[in-house]
Amino acid sequence: MSYKWPSKDPDETLDYSVDWSRFLDTATISGVVWSVQTSEIGKTTLASGQTLTTASSSAVTDSIQNVSQSNTTTVATINIAGGVLNREYTFTCRM
C-alpha cells in the first residue's frame, strides 16, 4: 500500500498517520519502525538515498527530523519537521 501526502514546507512540523485497521483483522500494532529514503525531484537518487532508519524520536536523516512517533493498536503516526525544498522523502512504516 502506498500513500502520497501533500508537499511539506521545510518550516512546517506535521503529523502523518497510517490507519492499518482494514488490514489487521484481529491483529494489533504493538510498535512501529519508520525509515526514510531520499531523492531530489527531477534528479537521480542522492548518494545518501539508501534507506535510513528514523526509528527514534528526534532522529535526523538528510535534514528531515522524526520529532516523535506513536501508535495505537491500529494507527501509526509520525511527526515530521525540517527537510530540504524540492527533495522527495519516501517514508516506510513497519510494524
SVG drawing of the C-alpha trace seen along z (x, -y; Angstrom):
<svg xmlns="http://www.w3.org/2000/svg" viewBox="-11 -28 38 40">
<polyline fill="none" stroke="black" stroke-width="0.4" points="0.0,0.0 1.3,-3.4 0.1,-6.9 1.2,-10.2 0.9,-13.0 0.8,-16.7 4.1,-18.6 5.5,-19.8 7.3,-23.1 10.7,-22.7 9.5,-25.2 6.4,-23.1 6.1,-20.4 3.3,-18.0 1.8,-14.7 1.3,-11.9 -0.8,-8.8 -1.5,-5.4 -4.6,-3.6 -3.9,0.1 -7.2,1.4 -8.6,2.8 -5.5,5.0 -5.1,6.2 -8.2,8.4 -7.8,9.4 -4.1,8.5 -3.0,5.2 0.1,3.0 2.5,3.2 5.2,1.0 6.4,-0.6 9.7,-1.5 9.8,-4.3 12.5,-4.6 13.1,-7.2 14.6,-7.2 15.5,-10.5 15.9,-11.8 15.8,-15.1 12.8,-15.8 13.9,-15.7 17.3,-14.3 18.8,-10.9 18.8,-9.4 21.2,-11.1 24.3,-9.3 22.5,-9.0 19.4,-7.6 19.7,-4.2 17.0,-3.6 18.0,-5.2 16.2,-4.4 14.5,-7.2 13.1,-4.9 13.9,-7.0 12.3,-10.3 14.5,-13.3 16.4,-11.3 17.5,-13.5 18.2,-11.9 19.2,-14.1 17.8,-17.2 14.4,-15.7 13.6,-15.0 11.4,-12.4 10.2,-14.7 8.1,-12.0 6.2,-8.9 3.3,-7.0 0.9,-4.3 -2.4,-2.9 -3.4,0.7 -4.5,-0.3 -2.9,-3.6 0.8,-4.5 1.7,-8.3 5.0,-10.1 5.5,-13.9 8.0,-15.3 10.0,-18.5 12.6,-20.0 13.6,-18.7 15.0,-20.3 13.0,-22.2 12.4,-20.1 13.7,-16.9 11.4,-13.9 11.3,-11.8 9.7,-8.3 8.7,-7.1 8.1,-3.4 6.3,-2.2 7.0,1.3 5.2,2.9"/>
</svg>
